[in-house]
């Protein structure tokens, strides 16, 4: 009986020790610097973007993303593996070369480091779909081709036409964004420019009549952006603080914001243009909705 009680007490003691040990191990792992290596034989942009997109789905985002570009030899791979810690590192790689993918996978397994191939499975699937061997040339997406120069031209156009600066370019724009100040017109314009779209944006202010050129454009080429009053108030309040102005400046007052939004809504109705509520939306999300509107207009034969 005494032996059974002693055994039970030892068991409970060991259970407490094991629980404390696991808790300490979890705490020590949390304290470690977690590193994600985005490794590529080209610019590394694809690996880094995919890593950040996946990371956005997690609460714990304290991860140091280290981009390793132009990693086109086993020597570079070895240097990354030598630096990576097996317990707190992850390698995400986009290698066009099958030999380099195989080398990294084998060496990472030997070192006990987790590695994720972001390019290989997609290339193999496309090879099956297209019945064609890939070119196996890194960096093709970044070559100075026609698409590249179209993108540069579109970015130049967006900068020149930002905030209604050059109204002569409105008729040359693929799409014109309109809305009150801080409704995300500029960042969305630049994002779409990287998709090779020429985008102009025009601010709507109650004291200034919209340019006549705006009313001569087909409605489908104009898109209104709006934001909820409270969100716009929060954004403008932060902007005012950044500029070192008083928080109660009229620009950030709710009364002023409601006036501007009502004015913008009246202009939207007058133009008959589509309107997107950009409240709590990322720039990418708003841009995708704009692309969908443009695509629908193209299919329907709108000018």
C-alpha positions as CSV (number, residue, x, y, z in Angstrom):
1,X,0.0,0.0,0.0
2,X,2.8,2.4,1.0
3,X,4.7,1.5,-2.2
4,X,1.6,2.3,-4.3
5,X,1.2,5.6,-2.6
6,X,4.9,6.4,-3.1
7,X,4.6,5.4,-6.8
8,X,1.6,7.6,-7.2
9,X,3.3,10.6,-5.6
10,X,6.3,10.1,-7.8
11,X,4.1,9.9,-10.8
12,X,2.4,13.2,-9.9
13,X,5.7,14.8,-9.2
14,X,7.1,13.7,-12.6
15,X,3.9,14.9,-14.3
16,X,4.4,18.4,-12.7
17,X,8.1,18.3,-13.7
18,X,7.2,17.3,-17.3
19,X,4.5,20.0,-17.5
20,X,7.0,22.7,-16.2
21,X,9.7,21.4,-18.6
22,X,7.3,21.6,-21.6
23,X,6.2,25.1,-20.6
24,X,9.8,26.3,-20.3
25,X,10.6,24.8,-23.7
26,X,7.7,26.6,-25.2
27,X,8.8,29.9,-23.6
28,X,12.4,29.5,-24.7
29,X,11.2,28.8,-28.3
30,X,9.0,31.8,-28.2
31,X,12.0,33.9,-27.1
32,X,14.0,32.7,-30.0
33,X,14.4,34.9,-33.1
34,X,12.4,33.1,-35.8
35,X,13.8,33.5,-39.3
36,X,12.3,32.8,-42.7
37,X,14.8,32.7,-45.5
38,X,13.3,33.6,-48.9
39,X,15.9,32.1,-51.2
40,X,15.9,32.4,-55.0
41,X,18.1,32.1,-58.0
42,X,16.6,35.4,-59.3
43,X,15.4,38.5,-57.4
44,X,13.7,36.7,-54.5
45,X,10.5,38.8,-54.9
46,X,8.2,35.8,-55.5
47,X,9.5,33.8,-52.5
48,X,9.3,36.8,-50.2
49,X,5.8,37.8,-51.3
50,X,4.4,34.3,-50.9
51,X,6.0,34.1,-47.4
52,X,4.5,37.4,-46.3
53,X,1.1,36.4,-47.7
54,X,1.1,33.2,-45.7
55,X,2.5,34.9,-42.6
56,X,-0.5,37.3,-42.6
57,X,-2.7,34.4,-41.6
58,X,-1.0,34.0,-38.2
59,X,-1.2,36.1,-35.0
60,X,2.4,35.6,-34.2
61,X,4.1,37.5,-37.0
62,X,7.4,38.3,-35.3
63,X,9.4,36.6,-38.0
64,X,12.6,38.0,-39.5
65,X,12.3,37.5,-43.3
66,X,15.7,37.5,-44.9
67,X,15.7,37.6,-48.7
68,X,18.6,35.8,-50.4
69,X,18.6,36.8,-54.1
70,X,20.7,35.4,-56.9
71,X,21.4,32.2,-55.0
72,X,22.5,30.4,-58.2
73,X,25.1,28.0,-56.8
74,X,25.5,25.2,-54.1
75,X,28.0,27.5,-52.3
76,X,25.3,30.1,-51.7
77,X,22.9,27.4,-50.5
78,X,25.5,26.1,-48.1
79,X,26.0,29.6,-46.6
80,X,22.3,29.9,-46.0
81,X,22.1,26.5,-44.4
82,X,25.1,27.2,-42.2
83,X,23.4,30.3,-40.9
84,X,20.0,28.8,-40.4
85,X,19.1,27.3,-37.0
86,X,17.2,24.0,-37.2
87,X,14.9,24.9,-34.3
88,X,13.9,28.4,-35.4
89,X,14.4,28.7,-39.1
90,X,12.4,28.0,-42.2
91,X,13.7,28.2,-45.8
92,X,11.3,29.0,-48.6
93,X,12.9,28.7,-52.0
94,X,12.1,29.4,-55.7
95,X,14.7,27.7,-57.8
96,X,14.2,27.2,-61.5
97,X,17.1,24.7,-61.6
98,X,15.9,21.2,-60.7
99,X,19.5,20.3,-59.6
100,X,19.6,23.3,-57.2
101,X,16.2,22.4,-55.8
102,X,17.4,18.8,-55.3
103,X,20.6,20.0,-53.7
104,X,18.9,22.3,-51.2
105,X,16.3,19.7,-50.3
106,X,19.0,17.1,-49.6
107,X,21.3,19.4,-47.6
108,X,18.4,20.8,-45.6
109,X,17.2,17.3,-44.7
110,X,20.7,16.4,-43.6
111,X,20.9,19.6,-41.4
112,X,17.4,19.0,-40.0
113,X,16.1,22.3,-41.4
114,X,12.6,22.7,-42.7
115,X,12.6,23.8,-46.4
116,X,9.6,24.5,-48.6
117,X,9.8,24.4,-52.4
118,X,7.6,27.1,-53.8
119,X,8.5,26.8,-57.5
120,X,9.1,23.1,-58.3
121,X,5.5,21.7,-57.8
122,X,4.0,24.5,-60.0
123,X,6.6,23.9,-62.8
124,X,6.0,20.2,-62.7
125,X,2.2,20.7,-62.9
126,X,2.5,23.2,-65.8
127,X,4.9,20.8,-67.6
128,X,2.1,18.2,-67.4
129,X,-0.6,20.6,-68.5
130,X,1.3,22.1,-71.4
131,X,3.2,19.0,-72.5
132,X,6.2,21.2,-72.7
133,X,9.6,21.3,-71.1
134,X,10.3,24.6,-69.1
135,X,13.1,26.9,-70.3
136,X,14.9,26.6,-67.0
137,X,16.1,30.2,-67.1
138,X,15.9,32.2,-63.9
139,X,14.6,35.8,-63.9
140,X,12.6,35.5,-67.1
141,X,9.7,37.4,-65.5
142,X,12.0,40.4,-64.8
143,X,13.5,40.7,-68.3
144,X,13.3,44.1,-70.0
145,X,10.5,43.1,-72.4
146,X,7.5,45.1,-73.7
147,X,5.5,44.4,-70.5
148,X,8.3,45.9,-68.4
149,X,8.3,49.1,-70.3
150,X,4.5,49.3,-70.2
151,X,4.7,49.0,-66.5
152,X,7.3,51.8,-66.3
153,X,5.1,54.0,-68.5
154,X,2.0,53.3,-66.4
155,X,3.8,54.2,-63.2
156,X,5.1,57.4,-64.7
157,X,1.5,58.2,-65.8
158,X,0.1,57.5,-62.3
159,X,2.6,59.8,-60.7
160,X,2.1,62.6,-63.3
161,X,-1.7,62.3,-62.9
162,X,-1.9,61.9,-59.1
163,X,-4.3,64.1,-57.2
164,X,-5.6,65.8,-60.3
165,X,-2.3,67.3,-61.3
166,X,-2.5,66.8,-65.0
167,X,-6.1,66.8,-66.2
168,X,-5.0,66.6,-69.8
169,X,-4.2,63.0,-69.3
170,X,-7.7,62.0,-68.2
171,X,-8.8,60.9,-71.6
172,X,-5.7,58.7,-71.9
173,X,-6.3,56.9,-68.6
174,X,-7.6,53.3,-68.6
175,X,-9.4,54.2,-65.4
176,X,-9.9,57.3,-63.3
177,X,-10.3,57.0,-59.5
178,X,-12.3,59.7,-57.7
179,X,-13.0,60.3,-54.0
180,X,-12.3,62.4,-51.0
181,X,-8.9,62.9,-49.5
182,X,-7.4,59.7,-47.8
183,X,-9.8,57.3,-49.6
184,X,-6.7,55.3,-50.9
185,X,-6.7,56.8,-54.4
186,X,-3.0,57.2,-54.7
187,X,-1.8,53.8,-53.4
188,X,-4.4,52.0,-55.5
189,X,-3.4,53.9,-58.6
190,X,0.2,52.9,-58.1
191,X,-0.7,49.3,-57.5
192,X,-2.7,49.2,-60.6
193,X,0.1,50.8,-62.5
194,X,2.3,47.8,-61.7
195,X,-0.4,45.8,-63.5
196,X,0.3,48.0,-66.5
197,X,-2.9,50.1,-66.2
198,X,-2.7,53.9,-66.8
199,X,-4.6,55.3,-63.8
200,X,-5.4,58.9,-63.0
201,X,-7.0,60.1,-59.7
202,X,-9.0,63.2,-59.0
203,X,-9.8,64.5,-55.4
204,X,-13.4,65.5,-54.7
205,X,-13.6,68.7,-52.5
206,X,-16.9,70.5,-51.9
207,X,-15.3,73.9,-52.5
208,X,-13.8,72.9,-55.9
209,X,-16.0,71.8,-58.8
210,X,-14.9,68.6,-60.5
211,X,-13.0,69.2,-63.8
212,X,-15.3,69.3,-66.9
213,X,-13.0,66.6,-68.5
214,X,-14.4,64.1,-65.9
215,X,-17.9,64.4,-67.2
216,X,-16.8,63.8,-70.8
217,X,-15.5,60.3,-69.9
218,X,-17.6,57.2,-70.2
219,X,-19.0,56.2,-66.8
220,X,-17.4,52.7,-66.8
221,X,-13.9,54.3,-66.9
222,X,-14.5,56.2,-63.7
223,X,-14.6,54.5,-60.3
224,X,-15.5,56.2,-57.0
225,X,-13.8,55.2,-53.8
226,X,-15.5,55.9,-50.5
227,X,-14.7,55.1,-46.8
228,X,-16.8,55.0,-43.7
229,X,-16.9,58.3,-41.7
230,X,-15.3,56.8,-38.6
231,X,-12.5,55.1,-40.5
232,X,-11.8,58.3,-42.5
233,X,-11.8,60.3,-39.2
234,X,-9.3,57.9,-37.7
235,X,-7.0,58.0,-40.8
236,X,-7.2,61.8,-41.0
237,X,-6.6,62.3,-37.3
238,X,-3.3,60.2,-37.6
239,X,-2.4,62.3,-40.7
240,X,-2.9,65.5,-38.8
241,X,-0.7,64.3,-35.9
242,X,2.0,63.3,-38.4
243,X,2.0,66.8,-39.9
244,X,2.2,68.3,-36.4
245,X,-1.1,70.1,-36.6
246,X,-3.8,70.3,-33.9
247,X,-6.0,67.2,-33.7
248,X,-9.1,69.4,-33.9
249,X,-8.2,70.7,-37.3
250,X,-11.2,71.0,-39.6
251,X,-9.7,68.4,-42.0
252,X,-10.2,65.7,-39.3
253,X,-13.5,66.9,-37.8
254,X,-16.4,64.5,-38.2
255,X,-18.7,67.3,-39.4
256,X,-16.3,68.2,-42.3
257,X,-15.9,64.5,-43.2
258,X,-19.6,63.9,-43.4
259,X,-19.9,67.0,-45.6
260,X,-17.2,65.8,-48.0
261,X,-18.6,62.2,-48.2
262,X,-22.1,63.5,-49.0
263,X,-20.6,65.7,-51.7
264,X,-18.6,62.8,-53.2
265,X,-21.7,60.6,-53.1
266,X,-23.6,63.3,-55.1
267,X,-20.9,63.4,-57.7
268,X,-20.8,59.6,-57.9
269,X,-24.6,59.6,-58.6
270,X,-24.3,62.4,-61.2
271,X,-21.6,60.5,-63.1
272,X,-23.3,57.2,-62.7
273,X,-20.0,55.5,-62.0
274,X,-19.3,52.3,-60.0
275,X,-18.4,52.9,-56.3
276,X,-16.2,50.8,-54.1
277,X,-16.2,51.0,-50.3
278,X,-12.6,50.8,-49.4
279,X,-13.2,50.7,-45.6
280,X,-10.9,48.2,-43.9
281,X,-9.7,46.9,-47.3
282,X,-6.1,46.4,-48.2
283,X,-4.9,48.2,-51.3
284,X,-4.7,44.9,-53.1
285,X,-8.3,44.0,-52.3
286,X,-9.6,47.3,-53.6
287,X,-7.4,46.9,-56.8
288,X,-8.8,43.4,-57.4
289,X,-12.4,44.8,-57.2
290,X,-11.4,47.5,-59.7
291,X,-9.9,45.0,-62.1
292,X,-13.1,42.9,-61.9
293,X,-15.2,46.0,-62.8
294,X,-12.9,46.7,-65.7
295,X,-13.0,43.1,-66.9
296,X,-16.8,43.1,-66.8
297,X,-16.9,46.3,-68.8
298,X,-14.5,44.8,-71.4
299,X,-16.7,41.7,-71.8
300,X,-19.8,43.9,-72.1
301,X,-18.1,46.0,-74.7
302,X,-18.2,49.2,-72.7
303,X,-15.8,52.0,-73.9
